[in-house]
């Protein structure tokens, strides 16, 4: 085992720590920060068990590059970095689990719309309500987190949104299925409708115009995801390398909640049903 590979990171200490992710190789790497998408690492230096990597900011509120200094010991990475305000802090990286694809045996189907949910943030307004049997976010506010947690599953989501809106469904609270008003936009990139944000692009643009209902069938087995959007396969059993920026945690080997992105724009879910494996 060496510094090369995929690492689930926690940057900062205690309640101030946040999830992150990095993949390191002899030919380069990529990184996911607190927010945003996967991005390349242009500078990696490894000297024995010591390493340094740095990369330009993305959405971080800073003027300097991000720089991580660390050491490989006891099967983990540990080191130091600086926060956006310039304060020094520590970080730790644990080897990301492989999460192989399983052969599913399906159990019961659960209606999530009427299950228990909780706002993710107490610092943002909660714009989520259940109205006419649908789960509705009326404006920019807190994300919404399911109390139930899941491992491998099939999710069926029926949703609509107004013009220029943006939302998402975080699978296990870690991997974002992108919801975006881009019917007439540029398809087939890692930020478009139906993408696993930052990593997996849909093979085609099958989203409907704003105001119409979309149906997504998302199957997640280990790290491997299949997406059928409005009856068209757009991602076929592809591996999700790591977490999306904004993830709830980086504990990829554990079950996780769904969370519905509420901090970007309005969205309505008239169906959210999940079938777990047994």
C-alpha positions as CSV (number, residue, x, y, z in Angstrom):
1,X,0.0,0.0,0.0
2,X,1.2,3.5,-0.8
3,X,0.1,7.1,-1.1
4,X,-1.3,6.3,-4.5
5,X,-5.0,5.5,-4.7
6,X,-8.3,6.9,-3.7
7,X,-8.7,8.5,-0.3
8,X,-11.7,9.6,1.6
9,X,-10.7,12.8,3.5
10,X,-11.9,14.8,6.5
11,X,-10.5,18.3,6.4
12,X,-10.5,20.1,9.8
13,X,-11.2,19.0,13.3
14,X,-14.3,18.1,15.2
15,X,-17.6,19.8,14.3
16,X,-15.6,22.1,11.9
17,X,-14.4,19.1,9.8
18,X,-15.8,18.6,6.4
19,X,-15.7,15.7,3.8
20,X,-13.4,15.7,0.8
21,X,-11.8,13.2,-1.6
22,X,-8.6,12.8,-3.5
23,X,-7.2,10.3,-6.1
24,X,-3.4,10.2,-6.4
25,X,-1.4,8.5,-9.0
26,X,2.1,8.7,-10.5
27,X,0.7,10.5,-13.5
28,X,-1.6,12.9,-11.8
29,X,-4.7,13.1,-9.7
30,X,-8.0,14.7,-9.0
31,X,-9.7,16.3,-6.0
32,X,-13.1,17.0,-4.7
33,X,-13.3,19.8,-2.1
34,X,-16.0,21.0,0.3
35,X,-18.1,22.2,-2.7
36,X,-18.0,21.8,-6.5
37,X,-16.9,19.1,-8.8
38,X,-13.9,16.8,-9.3
39,X,-10.9,18.8,-10.7
40,X,-7.4,17.8,-11.7
41,X,-4.4,18.2,-9.5
42,X,-1.6,19.7,-11.5
43,X,1.1,19.4,-8.8
44,X,1.9,16.2,-6.8
45,X,5.2,15.5,-5.2
46,X,5.9,12.2,-3.4
47,X,9.1,11.6,-1.5
48,X,9.0,8.2,0.3
49,X,6.0,8.4,2.7
50,X,5.8,12.2,2.4
51,X,3.6,14.0,-0.1
52,X,2.5,17.4,-1.2
53,X,-0.2,18.3,-3.7
54,X,-1.7,21.6,-4.7
55,X,-4.3,22.9,-7.0
56,X,-6.1,26.2,-7.9
57,X,-9.3,27.2,-6.1
58,X,-12.7,26.5,-7.6
59,X,-15.5,27.8,-5.4
60,X,-13.4,28.4,-2.4
61,X,-13.4,31.9,-0.9
62,X,-9.6,32.4,-1.1
63,X,-7.0,34.0,-3.3
64,X,-4.3,31.3,-2.9
65,X,-4.1,27.8,-4.2
66,X,-5.1,24.8,-2.0
67,X,-2.0,23.0,-0.7
68,X,-2.0,19.7,1.2
69,X,1.1,18.4,3.0
70,X,0.9,14.9,4.4
71,X,2.5,11.6,5.3
72,X,1.5,8.0,4.8
73,X,1.7,6.0,8.0
74,X,-0.3,3.1,9.4
75,X,-2.4,2.7,6.3
76,X,-3.7,6.3,6.4
77,X,-2.7,9.8,5.3
78,X,-2.4,12.6,7.8
79,X,-1.2,16.2,7.2
80,X,-1.9,19.9,7.3
81,X,-3.5,22.5,5.1
82,X,-5.0,25.9,5.4
83,X,-8.6,27.0,5.4
84,X,-10.0,29.8,3.2
85,X,-9.3,32.3,5.9
86,X,-5.6,31.3,6.1
87,X,-6.0,29.3,9.3
88,X,-3.9,26.2,9.6
89,X,-5.7,22.9,10.2
90,X,-5.2,19.2,10.0
91,X,-6.6,16.6,7.6
92,X,-6.8,12.8,7.5
93,X,-7.4,10.4,4.6
94,X,-8.6,6.8,4.8
95,X,-8.4,4.4,1.9
96,X,-11.7,4.6,-0.1
97,X,-13.5,1.2,-0.1
98,X,-13.7,-0.7,-3.3
99,X,-17.5,-1.3,-3.1
100,X,-17.9,-3.9,-5.8
101,X,-21.1,-4.3,-7.7
102,X,-23.5,-6.8,-6.1
103,X,-26.1,-9.1,-7.7
104,X,-29.3,-7.6,-6.2
105,X,-32.2,-9.4,-4.5
106,X,-34.8,-6.9,-4.0
107,X,-36.8,-6.3,-0.9
108,X,-39.8,-4.1,-0.1
109,X,-40.4,-0.7,-1.7
110,X,-40.7,2.3,0.5
111,X,-42.5,5.6,-0.2
112,X,-40.0,8.3,0.8
113,X,-42.2,11.3,0.3
114,X,-44.2,10.6,3.4
115,X,-41.3,9.3,5.5
116,X,-39.4,11.4,8.0
117,X,-37.1,14.1,6.7
118,X,-35.1,16.8,8.5
119,X,-33.5,20.0,7.3
120,X,-29.8,19.7,6.9
121,X,-29.0,23.2,8.2
122,X,-30.5,25.2,11.0
123,X,-28.8,28.3,9.6
124,X,-30.8,28.3,6.4
125,X,-34.6,28.7,6.0
126,X,-36.6,25.5,5.5
127,X,-38.6,25.9,2.3
128,X,-39.7,22.3,2.1
129,X,-43.3,21.3,2.6
130,X,-45.6,18.4,1.8
131,X,-48.4,19.8,-0.4
132,X,-51.1,17.7,-2.2
133,X,-49.2,14.6,-1.4
134,X,-45.9,16.0,-3.0
135,X,-42.6,17.1,-1.5
136,X,-42.1,20.7,-2.5
137,X,-39.2,23.1,-2.2
138,X,-40.4,26.6,-2.9
139,X,-37.2,28.5,-2.8
140,X,-33.5,28.7,-1.9
141,X,-33.0,27.3,1.6
142,X,-31.8,24.2,3.5
143,X,-31.2,20.8,1.9
144,X,-33.6,18.1,3.2
145,X,-32.2,14.8,4.6
146,X,-34.0,11.5,5.0
147,X,-34.0,10.0,8.5
148,X,-33.7,6.5,6.9
149,X,-30.3,5.3,5.6
150,X,-29.7,3.0,2.7
151,X,-26.9,0.9,1.2
152,X,-27.7,-0.6,-2.2
153,X,-31.1,0.3,-3.8
154,X,-33.2,1.3,-6.7
155,X,-34.8,4.8,-6.5
156,X,-37.6,6.0,-8.7
157,X,-38.0,9.8,-8.6
158,X,-40.7,11.8,-10.4
159,X,-39.9,15.5,-10.3
160,X,-40.4,18.9,-12.0
161,X,-39.0,22.3,-11.6
162,X,-39.5,25.9,-12.8
163,X,-37.4,27.8,-15.3
164,X,-33.7,28.0,-14.7
165,X,-33.9,25.9,-11.5
166,X,-31.2,23.6,-10.2
167,X,-31.4,20.8,-7.6
168,X,-30.1,17.3,-7.1
169,X,-30.6,14.0,-5.2
170,X,-27.6,12.9,-3.2
171,X,-27.4,9.1,-3.2
172,X,-26.3,7.8,0.3
173,X,-25.8,11.5,0.9
174,X,-22.6,11.4,-1.1
175,X,-23.1,11.2,-4.9
176,X,-25.3,13.8,-6.6
177,X,-27.7,13.0,-9.3
178,X,-28.0,16.3,-11.1
179,X,-31.4,18.0,-11.6
180,X,-31.1,21.0,-13.9
181,X,-33.2,23.1,-16.3
182,X,-31.0,22.5,-19.4
183,X,-33.5,21.1,-21.9
184,X,-32.0,23.4,-24.6
185,X,-28.5,23.4,-23.1
186,X,-25.3,21.5,-23.8
187,X,-25.9,17.8,-23.1
188,X,-23.5,15.1,-22.2
189,X,-21.2,16.6,-19.6
190,X,-20.6,15.9,-15.9
191,X,-22.8,18.9,-14.9
192,X,-25.8,18.3,-17.1
193,X,-29.2,16.8,-16.3
194,X,-28.9,13.1,-15.2
195,X,-25.2,13.3,-14.5
196,X,-23.5,12.0,-11.4
197,X,-22.2,15.5,-10.8
198,X,-18.5,16.0,-11.5
199,X,-17.8,12.4,-12.5
200,X,-20.3,10.7,-14.9
201,X,-21.9,12.3,-17.9
202,X,-25.1,11.1,-19.4
203,X,-24.9,9.5,-22.8
204,X,-27.7,11.7,-24.1
205,X,-29.9,14.6,-23.0
206,X,-33.4,13.1,-22.2
207,X,-34.6,15.8,-19.9
208,X,-38.0,17.4,-20.5
209,X,-38.7,21.2,-20.5
210,X,-39.2,23.0,-17.2
211,X,-42.7,22.5,-15.8
212,X,-43.0,19.0,-17.1
213,X,-42.6,15.8,-15.1
214,X,-39.4,13.8,-15.4
215,X,-38.9,10.2,-14.2
216,X,-35.5,8.9,-13.1
217,X,-34.8,5.3,-12.2
218,X,-31.5,5.2,-10.4
219,X,-29.9,1.9,-9.3
220,X,-26.8,2.0,-7.0
221,X,-25.0,-1.2,-6.3
222,X,-21.7,-0.7,-4.5
223,X,-20.1,2.1,-6.5
224,X,-21.9,1.2,-9.7
225,X,-24.8,3.3,-10.9
226,X,-27.3,2.9,-13.6
227,X,-29.6,5.7,-14.6
228,X,-32.7,5.6,-16.8
229,X,-34.1,9.1,-17.4
230,X,-37.6,9.4,-19.0
231,X,-37.3,5.8,-20.3
232,X,-33.9,6.2,-21.9
233,X,-30.7,4.6,-20.4
234,X,-28.2,7.4,-19.9
235,X,-25.6,5.8,-17.5
236,X,-25.0,2.1,-17.7
237,X,-23.5,0.5,-14.6
238,X,-20.6,2.9,-14.4
239,X,-18.3,3.3,-11.4
240,X,-18.6,6.4,-9.2
241,X,-15.0,7.2,-8.2
242,X,-15.8,9.3,-5.1
243,X,-18.0,11.7,-3.3
244,X,-19.5,14.9,-4.8
245,X,-18.7,18.3,-3.3
246,X,-21.3,19.1,-0.7
247,X,-21.6,15.5,0.5
248,X,-22.8,14.9,4.0
249,X,-19.7,12.8,4.8
250,X,-17.0,10.7,3.2
251,X,-17.7,7.4,5.0
252,X,-18.3,5.6,1.7
253,X,-18.4,2.2,3.2
254,X,-21.4,3.0,5.3
255,X,-25.2,3.3,4.6
256,X,-26.3,6.9,4.0
257,X,-29.3,9.1,3.8
258,X,-30.8,10.6,0.7
259,X,-30.6,14.3,0.7
260,X,-32.5,16.6,-1.6
261,X,-30.6,19.8,-2.6
262,X,-32.6,22.9,-1.6
263,X,-29.9,25.5,-1.6
264,X,-30.0,26.1,-5.4
265,X,-33.6,26.4,-6.5
266,X,-37.2,25.1,-6.3
267,X,-38.2,21.6,-7.1
268,X,-41.2,19.3,-6.6
269,X,-41.1,15.5,-6.1
270,X,-44.4,13.8,-6.6
271,X,-42.8,10.4,-6.2
272,X,-39.7,9.1,-4.4
273,X,-39.8,5.4,-3.9
274,X,-36.8,3.3,-2.9
275,X,-36.4,-0.5,-3.1
276,X,-33.5,-1.9,-1.0
277,X,-31.5,-5.0,-1.6
278,X,-31.8,-7.8,1.0
